[in-house]
Amino acid sequence: MAIRASFSITRTFNHFFNSLFSPKTHHSRLFSSQTIHQDPHPHSSPQYINEICRVLSDFRDPHHDLERHLTAFSEKITPGLVEQVLKRCRNLGFSAHRFFLWAKRIPGFEHSKESYHILVDILGNSKQFPLLWDFLSEIKENQCCEISPEIFWLIFRAYCRANFPGDAIRAFHKMGDFGVKAGIVDVDKLLYVLCKRKHVKQAQEFFDRINVEVMPNAKTYSILMGGWGDVGDAGEARKLFEEMRERGCVVDVVAFNSLLEALCKGGNVDEAYKLFREMGSKGLTPDACTYSIFIRAYCEVKDIHSAFRVLDRMRRYNLVPNVFTYNCIIKKLCKSEKVDEAYQLLDEMIERGVSPDLWSYNAILAFHCDHCEVNKAHRLISRMEKENCMPDRHTYNMVLKMLLRVGRFDRLTDVWEGMEERGFYPAASTYAVMVHGFCKKKGKLEEACKYFEMMIDDGIPPYSCTVELLRNRVIGLGFSEQIDVLAGKMERSTSCVIQELSSVMRGEKACEKLRSEEQNLLREERGEGYGYTWLTE
């Protein structure tokens, strides 16, 4: 019996590993799990976008001759195609910049204004700040595109994301050097991104210096109050509210809402309710946002009954919560095993003109996946599509992992094949779900290797933990000689990252830089608030 089983596995592996060398056709699906939309230009088809993106990924190092490999696409380049390629290659700052400059040199070609903005965003997000400022200086010198305040807003955001609040503030002071006169709108934008990234202290210091030059308004104060609320310092928010009154600023509903939210986030819901009751005496009528603050506060402390009480009051006043507030309640209902009530809220949203978003559906889907409710999960995805809310990587990762866990491989194949039909192209996280899932299933190692092979063929670098898991599984079943076959396939890849990872397949440890980058990606990929972890059990 054991001999027959061993022979069967060996025969299967021989068949599979021979197929590693057979020619295959795969569309390249490199950078993001997203739907590709047709461009009005005939040459901006997904095929050309995929091929160019593959080239940018494969020749990303500075010493690579990227331009020579792009030459074949010279006649196919359009402004629309460039925009689509740049959007797909947001994680390849250096290659994206070289591609942009190469396209610019094509006779008769001109970049769109949108392409300039996308590249500024890419360079900022990839922390290529010296390159970014050189690019801006070149734009200024050649006058090839207007340097607008919006470009600086992207720079503010990039520095704040990189945890360089001081550089974001210095960028504000550089606006004049590029012919952009800073105003209160730009002050508000900078304060907003500083507060959003929890750099509230630096935001307050900047505000204290600038408010003698630029007159702050209610919105400016509201942004800062919201920032202090986010870090749990309601006292600072109160001080700003009083300062606002002393300076004669009109205290509007938005300002009241900012203070209410700061108080609620600081755990002072009773004080917030007292302030709420004062609004009428100030001639202000609470709006939907006012009530939503209390709903979210009650959801935060798991008091779903009080949240519904506020929601009922909103219904009486014909006030409609936004999708974010509805999602807070839906998530708490699912956590409390009250999924039927979550569906009722979903119906109410549509009836009241609020379109459920991916968070709305994925929160409920996470419940079905946690409880292995295959048919209900399938019906919910069908409903999403009917409502024109297309599934994203989290949707598919949750469903695929559930189907692997319960052994519904027939449905699994249907879902996988249906993804491409719907214009969704899996990235590393979705392939990881398949490889990890099949590795944990008895007798399914061939399937795990098949999806790993597809990922390599598509030029998608796997996570090092995926490589290590597959290697250990193959060796554990006694097929250590096949490691050379898989590692050889990785070494022949045109992707330099996949080539580097071949050493992990051969048993070496992944370098620290690679592991660090991978951990950042994994943190972004995990559930993102749906209460579901896509990779771990």
Secondary structure, 3 states (H helix, E strand, C coil): CHHHHHHHHHHHHHHHHHHCCCCCCCCCCCCCCCECCCCCCCCCCHHHHHHHHHHHHHCCCCCCCHHHHHHHHHHHCCHHHHHHHHHHCCCCHHHHHHHHHHHHCCCCCCCCHHHHHHHHHHHHHCCCHHHHHHHHHHHHHHCCCCCCHHHHHHHHHHHHHCCCHHHHHHHHHHHHHHCCCCCHHHHHHHHHHHHHCCCHHHHHHHHHHHCCCCCCCHHHHHHHHHHHHHCCCHHHHHHHHHHHHHCCCCCCHHHHHHHHHHHHHCCCHHHHHHHHHHCHHHCCCCCHHHHHHHHHHHHHCCCHHHHHHHHHHHHHCCCCCCHHHHHHHHHHHHHCCCHHHHHHHHHHHHHCCCCCCHHHHHHHHHHHHHCCCHHHHHHHHHHHHHCCCCCCHHHHHHHHHHHHHHCCHHHHHHHHHHHHHCCECCCHHHHHHHHHHHHCCCCCHHHHHHHHHHHHHCCCCCCHHHHHHHHHHHHHCCCCCHHHHHHHHHHCCCCHHHHHHHHHHCCCCCCHHHHHHHHHHHHHHCCCCCCCCCCCC
